[in-house]
Amino acid sequence: MRNPKLVPYETIVRATNGEPEAVDEVLRHYSKQIRIAAIENGHIDRDTEDSIKQRLVTALFKFRFDEQKV
């Protein structure tokens, strides 16, 4: 049984390979946490939100792992 709080493994693999739909899915999955982290003085700072998203996408493209079937 899959944990709905986690991004599916297949989506992570597709995102690390640069598939735009998978990258969007990862960003959507973490959007609430990103917005919470971007709150400054009670308001969402769009520059901070964009910076966090950019760092997440950069980390996705740098991420490497052994593609072993689980």
The first five atom37 places (N, CA, C, CB, O) and aatype in JSON, in Angstrom:
{
  "aatype": [12, 1, 2, 14, 11, 10, 19, 14, 18, 6, 16, 9, 19, 1, 0, 16, 2, 7, 6, 14, 6, 0, 19, 3, 6, 19, 10, 1, 8, 18, 15, 11, 5, 9, 1, 9, 0, 0, 9, 6, 2, 7, 8, 9, 3, 1, 3, 16, 6, 3, 15, 9, 11, 5, 1, 10, 19, 16, 0, 10, 13, 11, 13, 1, 13, 3, 6, 5, 11, 19],
  "atom_mask": [
    [1, 1, 1, 1, 1],
    [1, 1, 1, 1, 1],
    [1, 1, 1, 1, 1],
    [1, 1, 1, 1, 1],
    [1, 1, 1, 1, 1],
    [1, 1, 1, 1, 1],
    [1, 1, 1, 1, 1],
    [1, 1, 1, 1, 1],
    [1, 1, 1, 1, 1],
    [1, 1, 1, 1, 1],
    [1, 1, 1, 1, 1],
    [1, 1, 1, 1, 1],
    [1, 1, 1, 1, 1],
    [1, 1, 1, 1, 1],
    [1, 1, 1, 1, 1],
    [1, 1, 1, 1, 1],
    [1, 1, 1, 1, 1],
    [1, 1, 1, 0, 1],
    [1, 1, 1, 1, 1],
    [1, 1, 1, 1, 1],
    [1, 1, 1, 1, 1],
    [1, 1, 1, 1, 1],
    [1, 1, 1, 1, 1],
    [1, 1, 1, 1, 1],
    [1, 1, 1, 1, 1],
    [1, 1, 1, 1, 1],
    [1, 1, 1, 1, 1],
    [1, 1, 1, 1, 1],
    [1, 1, 1, 1, 1],
    [1, 1, 1, 1, 1],
    [1, 1, 1, 1, 1],
    [1, 1, 1, 1, 1],
    [1, 1, 1, 1, 1],
    [1, 1, 1, 1, 1],
    [1, 1, 1, 1, 1],
    [1, 1, 1, 1, 1],
    [1, 1, 1, 1, 1],
    [1, 1, 1, 1, 1],
    [1, 1, 1, 1, 1],
    [1, 1, 1, 1, 1],
    [1, 1, 1, 1, 1],
    [1, 1, 1, 0, 1],
    [1, 1, 1, 1, 1],
    [1, 1, 1, 1, 1],
    [1, 1, 1, 1, 1],
    [1, 1, 1, 1, 1],
    [1, 1, 1, 1, 1],
    [1, 1, 1, 1, 1],
    [1, 1, 1, 1, 1],
    [1, 1, 1, 1, 1],
    [1, 1, 1, 1, 1],
    [1, 1, 1, 1, 1],
    [1, 1, 1, 1, 1],
    [1, 1, 1, 1, 1],
    [1, 1, 1, 1, 1],
    [1, 1, 1, 1, 1],
    [1, 1, 1, 1, 1],
    [1, 1, 1, 1, 1],
    [1, 1, 1, 1, 1],
    [1, 1, 1, 1, 1],
    [1, 1, 1, 1, 1],
    [1, 1, 1, 1, 1],
    [1, 1, 1, 1, 1],
    [1, 1, 1, 1, 1],
    [1, 1, 1, 1, 1],
    [1, 1, 1, 1, 1],
    [1, 1, 1, 1, 1],
    [1, 1, 1, 1, 1],
    [1, 1, 1, 1, 1],
    [1, 1, 1, 1, 1]
  ],
  "atom_positions": [
    [[0.84, -1.18, 0.0], [0.0, 0.0, 0.0], [0.89, 1.25, 0.0], [-0.96, -0.01, 1.22], [1.85, 1.32, 0.76]],
    [[0.57, 2.22, -0.84], [1.37, 3.43, -0.96], [0.99, 4.45, 0.09], [1.21, 4.03, -2.35], [-0.16, 4.53, 0.53]],
    [[1.98, 5.23, 0.5], [1.77, 6.31, 1.43], [1.4, 7.56, 0.63], [3.03, 6.55, 2.33], [2.22, 8.04, -0.14]],
    [[0.19, 8.09, 0.8], [-0.24, 9.25, 0.01], [0.54, 10.53, 0.32], [-1.7, 9.49, 0.23], [0.46, 11.5, -0.43]],
    [[1.29, 10.53, 1.42], [2.06, 11.72, 1.78], [3.39, 11.79, 1.04], [2.31, 11.73, 3.28], [4.09, 12.8, 1.12]],
    [[3.75, 10.72, 0.32], [5.01, 10.68, -0.39], [4.79, 10.82, -1.89], [5.77, 9.38, -0.08], [3.77, 10.39, -2.43]],
    [[5.77, 11.42, -2.55], [5.73, 11.47, -4.01], [6.09, 10.06, -4.5], [6.73, 12.56, -4.6], [7.07, 9.49, -4.03]],
    [[5.33, 9.5, -5.43], [5.64, 8.15, -5.92], [7.05, 8.07, -6.51], [4.62, 7.73, -6.97], [7.53, 9.01, -7.14]],
    [[7.7, 6.94, -6.28], [9.06, 6.71, -6.77], [9.17, 6.97, -8.27], [9.51, 5.27, -6.45], [10.12, 7.59, -8.73]],
    [[8.2, 6.48, -9.02], [8.22, 6.64, -10.47], [8.22, 8.11, -10.87], [7.02, 5.93, -11.1], [8.87, 8.5, -11.84]],
    [[7.49, 8.93, -10.12], [7.44, 10.36, -10.4], [8.8, 11.0, -10.15], [6.36, 11.04, -9.54], [9.24, 11.85, -10.92]],
    [[9.46, 10.6, -9.07], [10.79, 11.13, -8.77], [11.77, 10.76, -9.89], [11.31, 10.59, -7.41], [12.55, 11.6, -10.32]],
    [[11.71, 9.53, -10.34], [12.6, 9.09, -11.43], [12.35, 9.93, -12.68], [12.39, 7.58, -11.74], [13.29, 10.4, -13.31]],
    [[11.08, 10.1, -13.03], [10.75, 10.9, -14.22], [11.18, 12.35, -14.05], [9.24, 10.83, -14.51], [11.67, 12.97, -15.0]],
    [[11.0, 12.91, -12.86], [11.39, 14.3, -12.6], [12.9, 14.48, -12.7], [10.9, 14.75, -11.23], [13.37, 15.48, -13.25]],
    [[13.67, 13.53, -12.18], [15.13, 13.65, -12.25], [15.62, 13.51, -13.68], [15.79, 12.59, -11.36], [16.73, 13.94, -14.0]],
    [[14.81, 12.9, -14.54], [15.15, 12.79, -15.96], [14.67, 14.01, -16.75], [14.55, 11.52, -16.54], [14.84, 14.06, -17.97]],
    [[14.07, 14.98, -16.06], [13.69, 16.23, -16.7], [12.31, 16.27, -17.33], [0.0, 0.0, 0.0], [12.02, 17.17, -18.12]],
    [[11.46, 15.32, -17.0], [10.11, 15.3, -17.57], [9.28, 16.43, -16.92], [9.43, 13.91, -17.34], [9.03, 16.39, -15.72]],
    [[8.84, 17.42, -17.71], [8.15, 18.59, -17.16], [6.92, 18.26, -16.32], [7.74, 19.5, -18.28], [6.69, 18.89, -15.28]],
    [[6.12, 17.29, -16.75], [4.91, 16.94, -16.0], [5.26, 16.4, -14.62], [4.07, 15.91, -16.77], [4.57, 16.69, -13.64]],
    [[6.32, 15.62, -14.54], [6.74, 15.05, -13.26], [7.29, 16.13, -12.34], [7.79, 13.95, -13.47], [7.03, 16.13, -11.14]],
    [[8.06, 17.07, -12.9], [8.58, 18.18, -12.11], [7.42, 19.0, -11.55], [9.53, 19.09, -12.96], [7.43, 19.37, -10.38]],
    [[6.41, 19.27, -12.38], [5.23, 20.0, -11.92], [4.5, 19.24, -10.81], [4.27, 20.26, -13.08], [4.01, 19.85, -9.86]],
    [[4.43, 17.93, -10.95], [3.77, 17.11, -9.92], [4.51, 17.22, -8.59], [3.7, 15.64, -10.38], [3.88, 17.31, -7.53]],
    [[5.84, 17.2, -8.63], [6.64, 17.34, -7.4], [6.4, 18.72, -6.79], [8.16, 17.13, -7.7], [6.21, 18.84, -5.58]],
    [[6.42, 19.76, -7.62], [6.18, 21.12, -7.11], [4.78, 21.24, -6.51], [6.36, 22.15, -8.24], [4.61, 21.88, -5.47]],
    [[3.78, 20.65, -7.15], [2.42, 20.68, -6.6], [2.35, 19.94, -5.27], [1.42, 20.05, -7.59], [1.68, 20.39, -4.33]],
    [[3.05, 18.81, -5.19], [3.04, 18.02, -3.96], [3.58, 18.82, -2.78], [3.87, 16.73, -4.15], [3.04, 18.73, -1.67]],
    [[4.62, 19.6, -3.01], [5.26, 20.35, -1.93], [4.8, 21.81, -1.85], [6.75, 20.31, -2.11], [5.35, 22.58, -1.07]],
    [[3.81, 22.2, -2.64], [3.4, 23.6, -2.7], [2.97, 24.16, -1.34], [2.28, 23.76, -3.68], [3.3, 25.31, -1.01]],
    [[2.25, 23.38, -0.56], [1.79, 23.88, 0.75], [2.97, 24.12, 1.68], [0.81, 22.87, 1.39], [3.03, 25.16, 2.35]],
    [[3.91, 23.18, 1.73], [5.08, 23.35, 2.59], [5.94, 24.52, 2.11], [5.92, 22.06, 2.61], [6.51, 25.25, 2.93]],
    [[6.04, 24.7, 0.8], [6.82, 25.8, 0.25], [6.19, 27.13, 0.65], [6.92, 25.7, -1.29], [6.9, 28.06, 1.07]],
    [[4.89, 27.23, 0.53], [4.21, 28.48, 0.91], [4.37, 28.78, 2.4], [2.71, 28.41, 0.56], [4.58, 29.93, 2.78]],
    [[4.27, 27.77, 3.23], [4.46, 27.98, 4.67], [5.88, 28.46, 4.95], [4.18, 26.67, 5.46], [6.08, 29.37, 5.76]],
    [[6.86, 27.87, 4.28], [8.26, 28.27, 4.48], [8.53, 29.67, 3.95], [9.19, 27.27, 3.8], [9.48, 30.31, 4.39]],
    [[7.7, 30.16, 3.02], [7.92, 31.47, 2.41], [7.2, 32.6, 3.14], [7.46, 31.43, 0.97], [7.23, 33.74, 2.69]],
    [[6.56, 32.29, 4.25], [5.85, 33.33, 5.0], [6.84, 34.2, 5.76], [4.82, 32.7, 5.98], [7.67, 33.72, 6.52]],
    [[6.72, 35.51, 5.52], [7.52, 36.5, 6.24], [6.58, 37.6, 6.71], [8.68, 37.09, 5.34], [5.83, 38.16, 5.91]],
    [[6.62, 37.9, 7.98], [5.76, 38.91, 8.58], [4.28, 38.66, 8.29], [6.15, 40.29, 8.07], [3.51, 39.6, 8.06]],
    [[3.88, 37.4, 8.3], [2.48, 37.05, 8.11], [2.0, 37.0, 6.67], [0.0, 0.0, 0.0], [0.83, 36.74, 6.43]],
    [[2.89, 37.26, 5.72], [2.52, 37.25, 4.3], [3.47, 36.36, 3.52], [2.53, 38.69, 3.73], [4.63, 36.19, 3.89]],
    [[2.96, 35.79, 2.45], [3.81, 34.95, 1.6], [4.7, 35.86, 0.76], [2.95, 34.02, 0.68], [4.22, 36.7, 0.01]],
    [[5.99, 35.67, 0.91], [6.97, 36.42, 0.12], [7.19, 35.65, -1.18], [8.33, 36.62, 0.91], [7.76, 34.56, -1.17]],
    [[6.74, 36.22, -2.29], [6.81, 35.54, -3.59], [8.25, 35.28, -4.02], [6.1, 36.37, -4.66], [8.53, 34.25, -4.64]],
    [[9.17, 36.2, -3.69], [10.58, 35.98, -4.05], [11.13, 34.77, -3.31], [11.42, 37.24, -3.73], [11.86, 33.96, -3.89]],
    [[10.8, 34.65, -2.03], [11.25, 33.51, -1.25], [10.62, 32.22, -1.78], [10.9, 33.7, 0.24], [11.28, 31.2, -1.88]],
    [[9.33, 32.28, -2.1], [8.64, 31.12, -2.66], [9.3, 30.67, -3.96], [7.14, 31.44, -2.9], [9.55, 29.48, -4.16]],
    [[9.58, 31.62, -4.85], [10.24, 31.29, -6.12], [11.64, 30.72, -5.9], [10.33, 32.53, -7.01], [12.06, 29.8, -6.6]],
    [[12.35, 31.26, -4.92], [13.7, 30.78, -4.61], [13.67, 29.33, -4.12], [14.36, 31.68, -3.56], [14.5, 28.51, -4.52]],
    [[12.71, 29.02, -3.26], [12.58, 27.65, -2.74], [12.24, 26.69, -3.88], [11.5, 27.58, -1.63], [12.81, 25.6, -3.97]],
    [[11.32, 27.09, -4.75], [10.95, 26.24, -5.89], [12.15, 26.0, -6.79], [9.8, 26.88, -6.69], [12.38, 24.88, -7.25]],
    [[12.92, 27.06, -7.05], [14.09, 26.93, -7.91], [15.11, 25.98, -7.3], [14.73, 28.3, -8.16], [15.71, 25.17, -8.0]],
    [[15.33, 26.08, -5.98], [16.27, 25.18, -5.31], [15.78, 23.73, -5.36], [16.48, 25.61, -3.85], [16.59, 22.81, -5.49]],
    [[14.47, 23.52, -5.25], [13.92, 22.17, -5.34], [14.14, 21.58, -6.73], [12.42, 22.17, -5.0], [14.56, 20.43, -6.86]],
    [[13.87, 22.37, -7.77], [14.07, 21.9, -9.14], [15.55, 21.61, -9.4], [13.54, 22.94, -10.16], [15.89, 20.6, -10.02]],
    [[16.43, 22.49, -8.93], [17.87, 22.28, -9.08], [18.3, 20.98, -8.39], [18.66, 23.47, -8.51], [19.09, 20.21, -8.94]],
    [[17.78, 20.75, -7.2], [18.12, 19.52, -6.46], [17.61, 18.28, -7.19], [17.54, 19.57, -5.04], [18.27, 17.25, -7.2]],
    [[16.44, 18.39, -7.81], [15.9, 17.25, -8.57], [16.84, 16.86, -9.7], [14.51, 17.59, -9.14], [17.09, 15.67, -9.92]],
    [[17.35, 17.85, -10.41], [18.22, 17.55, -11.55], [19.6, 17.07, -11.13], [18.36, 18.77, -12.43], [20.28, 16.4, -11.91]],
    [[20.01, 17.39, -9.92], [21.31, 16.92, -9.41], [21.2, 15.54, -8.77], [21.87, 17.92, -8.4], [22.2, 14.84, -8.62]],
    [[19.99, 15.16, -8.39], [19.77, 13.92, -7.65], [20.1, 12.7, -8.5], [18.32, 13.84, -7.16], [19.63, 12.57, -9.62]],
    [[20.92, 11.82, -7.95], [21.28, 10.57, -8.63], [21.09, 9.42, -7.64], [22.75, 10.62, -9.17], [21.35, 9.58, -6.45]],
    [[20.65, 8.29, -8.13], [20.45, 7.12, -7.29], [20.57, 5.87, -8.14], [19.08, 7.18, -6.58], [20.46, 5.92, -9.37]],
    [[20.78, 4.78, -7.48], [20.79, 3.49, -8.17], [19.35, 3.11, -8.46], [21.51, 2.39, -7.32], [18.52, 3.08, -7.55]],
    [[19.06, 2.84, -9.69], [17.69, 2.49, -10.07], [17.44, 1.01, -9.83], [17.42, 2.83, -11.55], [17.34, 0.21, -10.76]],
    [[17.33, 0.67, -8.55], [17.04, -0.7, -8.16], [15.54, -0.8, -7.93], [17.83, -1.12, -6.88], [14.94, 0.08, -7.32]],
    [[14.96, -1.85, -8.42], [13.52, -2.05, -8.21], [13.28, -2.42, -6.76], [12.96, -3.15, -9.16], [13.97, -3.26, -6.19]],
    [[12.29, -1.76, -6.17], [11.96, -2.0, -4.77], [10.89, -3.04, -4.67], [11.52, -0.71, -4.09], [10.47, -3.38, -3.56]]
  ]
}
